[in-house]
Amino acid sequence: MEIKTQRINDIGIIYFAGKTLGDPADSKVFEGCLNDLIDQHVNKIILDLGKVERINSTGLAILITASTLFSDSGGKKVVLTGSNDFISGALAVTKLNQFFDCYDELNDAIASLENILCE
């Protein structure tokens, strides 16, 4: 899994690309990327799953970790974008779709977060 980050003002974006999100090595790389963005004082995070084919239970745990770590560090909002039918189905079955706002397009996610004021 390839994991990259980008920052746009107070929004951090973590891009995932690969066949399956959830290899144990993904967790460590992801946490490092998330902590780097937290250190840069981003207030909102977008997890872009647009280039991920599948997600397993470890991948779902990565999403939960993102929300928990970010919230514990004072972050305001974590949203998802680009989920395909398989990932959307996994989120629905596990009811995680109730905890994350999900957007089809990255630009929609960015626009929604730009309207959230953070101190």
Secondary structure, DSSP 8 states (H G I E B T S, - for coil): -EEEEEEETTEEEEEEEEEEET-HHHHHHHHHHHHHHHHTT-SEEEEEEEEEEEE-HHHHHHHHHHHHHHHHTT--EEEEE---HHHHHHHHHTTGGGTSEEESSHHHHHHHHHTS---
